Amino acid sequence: MNEEIKKKLEQAGTDIASGTERFMGNEDLYWKFILKFPDDGNAGDLETALKEGDVKKAFQAVHNLKGVCGNLSFRRLYEISSRMTELLRAEKLEEARELFPEFHNCYLELIDILREYR
C-alpha cells in the first residue's frame, strides 16, 4: 500500500494502523481484504431495502456492513453504520433513511479511493 492511498484512506476515516494490526501486522493481507470491499453488495441491499421500507433487510445489510467496516477499520463508515444499525434495530425507518445520505457519501468516498488503486 503506497503512501498516497494511505493518506487518502486516512482522510476518509480509515485507521490503517489498527486495521493492519487486526491482520496480525500483515499489511499485504490487510490490503487484499480492503480491495475486496467494493465488491460487497450490502450497501446496495441497504439502499434497496430502505427504499422498499423493508426494515429487516435494511437492518441485516447495515449490520453486515458494520462488521466489515469494523474489521477493516473504516472508522467513519463504521460509526455511521452503527448508528443506522441501532435505528433499524428500533424499527426507526424514517430516521435511518435520513441518515442514509451521510452513509452513502462516506461509502462512495471509500469506494472511489479503492477503485482508483485497484
Secondary structure, DSSP 8 states (H G I E B T S, - for coil): --HHHHHHHHHTTB-HHHHHHHTTT-HHHHHHHHTTGGG--HHHHHHHHHHHT-HHHHHHHHHHHHHHHHHHTBHHHHHHHHHHHHHHHTT-HHHHHHHHHHHHHHHHHHHHHHHHT-
